[in-house]
Amino acid sequence: YLVCLMNSKFFGIYKNIFLNVTVHLTTGDAKEFPIIIPTKDQLKQFEDIFNRAYEIQKNKFEGKISEEEADGKLQEVQEILDILVEQMYMGD
């Protein structure tokens, strides 16, 4: 869940505006992120997103799909992740 949050656009923007405008994220910065405790359904959605991204990367590194194909699939996963995080933090 936390890996997904940290990889969302929402948290990237939040970090740059409110915490640290450098490209580095420190453990001190990470402690300042507001974490919403997800419902069981939300947690399952994040788990599915993580597993999809993991499988895409695994297939890329095993040579089963090209880097370009992986990038396209990962972009789709990113869009789903960003929508889910935005809904959690900004409301429907």
Summary of the structure (lengths in Angstrom):
residues: 92
radius of gyration: 14.4
end to end distance: 19.4
largest distance: 40.4
contacts: 213
relative contact order: 0.17
helix: 72%
strand: 0%
